[in-house]
Amino acid sequence: MKNMVTMVVVLTAMMTTTMLRMAKCELHYVGGGKIGWAPHVNFSQWSSHERFYVGDWLYFGFDKNMYNVLEVNKSSYENCIDSGFIKNITRGGRDVFQLTEPKNYYFLSGRGHCWEGLKLAINVLNDAQPSLPPLPPSTTSSSSSSSSSYFNAIQALLLSAATLWAIADYYKWNSD
């Protein structure tokens, strides 16, 4: 019985840690709000108001019949070259991309739209640093994703506590 309780506590701790890591990830709406992935948007200005960390997600909303989203290298980004891309993340026009490593990411839309400003470069940091000063408020900032991250963290803790309570209660009634 003691080994079972130890195993339950360890599993619950692992589950809580995983859920908290997931809860701190943010979803960034590329371009901010209703603008989305469209030509003639200053994506450099938008991205300068955002902080990107490993595990975060980018959301690209666009008309898939007109535009696409390609992950490219720096040279292709700078020269609007849409051949030889790293990855085509276009699926249905409401596409997400997870930032999996700390590095610079480059995205563009092919079919000539890159020349209309339809490209994005971001720098992804390893982990959120609590010592960093908060970003100034911005109308294109993803503040709702920050509050949802806290909500997700609370949900993760409550789910872990409920799971631990249910398992302990089960063994209490079935230990006889």
N, C-alpha and C positions, 0 to 999 in steps of 0.2 A: 504494500500500500504506500509506504514512504517513497519508494522508487517511482511509483506512478505519479504521485503528487509532484515530485521533483521534475519529472518529464513534462508534466502539464505546465508547470511554472516556466520551464525553459522554452517550451514551444510557444507559450503565450508571449513571452518576452521577445522571441524572434519575430512573431507575427506583428507585434506592436511596433518594433523597430522598422520592419518593412513597410508597414502602413504609414508610419510617420514620415519616412523618406518619400513615399509616394505623395503624401499630403502636402509636402512643402514645394512640390513642383508647380510651376505656373503655366498657364495657357496664354500665349501672347497672340492677340489678333493682329496679324501683319497689316500695318497701315493704321491700325487703331479704329475701333468702333465700326461704323458703317462704310468706311472708305474702302477697305479691302485691297486686294491685289489688282491694281488698275494703273494705266499709264498716267503720266503727269502728276504723280504723287511723290513727295520728297521722302523717300524711305530712309535716307540718311538722317534726316531730322527726326523722324519717328523713332528710329532705333537708338538715337542718342539719349532719349528719355526713358529707355528701357534697360534693365539689367537681365542678362541671360546667364543661366547656370545649367550645368549638366543635369539632365533629367527633365528640363522644361520642354514645352511643346510650342511649335509655331502653328498657327491656323491661317491657312490661305483660303480666302473666299473669292471666287471669280467665275466668269463665264467660261466653261471648259471648251466651248466651241470657238472662242476667240483667243484665249490665253492658255499658257501652260506654266509649270514651275519646274525648273531644272536646277539641281545642285551642280555647281561647276567649280573649277579651280580659280585662283586669283587672276591669272592671265586671261582666261575666258571671260571672267566677270568684267575686267577692265576694258576688254576689246569687244564685248557683246558677241562672243562666239558661242553659238548654241549646239555645235556638233562636238562629239567627244565628251559629253557631260558625264559627271560622276553618277548621278541618279535622276531619273524622271520621277518626281513625286506626284505627278498629276494622276488623279483617279476619277474624281467626279465634280471637281469645282469647289468642293468643301473639304479640303485636304489638310491633314496634319502631318507634322514632321517632328520627331523627337530629337533633341540635341543630346547626343550620347557621349561626346568627349569635349574636353576643354581645348578649343581651337577656334580659328576663324572659319566661318561658314560663308559661302557665297551662293546666291540664288539669282536666277534671271528667267525672263520669259523669252522664248524664241519667237520665230516668225516676224522678226524685225521690231518687236515691241520693246526690247531692251534699249534700243536707241531713243525710245520715248520715256525713258526713266524707269522702266519696269524691271528693276534689279535691286537686290538687297545684300548688304554685307553686315555680318554681326560677329562680335567676339564673345565666345562662351567661356565663362569662368568655371573653375572646378566646383566650389561650394559657396553657398551664401555666407558672407562674412558679416557677423553681427556688428563689427566695429565700423563698417562703412556708413557714411551719413545717408539719411533717407533722400530719395530723389525728390526734386521739386514737383509739385502737382502739375499735371498736364491734362489737357482735354483728351489727348489720345493715349493716355496711360491706361494700363490694365489694372486699375485699382480693384475692380470687382473680383479679379482672379486672386488677389492677395487675401481678400476677406474670405473667399471660398476655400483658400488653402487652410486658414485657421479653422473653418467649419469642418473641413475634411480631417484635420488633426483631432478635433474633439470627437468626431464620429469614430475614428480609429481607436481612440482610447476607450470610448464607451463600448464598442464592439468587443475589444479585447477583454474588458472587465466582465461583460456579460458572458462571454465564452468561458472564461475562467470560473465564474460563478456556476454556470450550468454543468461544467465538468466536475467541479468539486461537489455539487449537489448530487449528481448522478452517483459518484463513488460513495458518498455518505449513505445513500439509500441502498446501494448494492454491495456494501462491504460486509454485511452480516452473513 
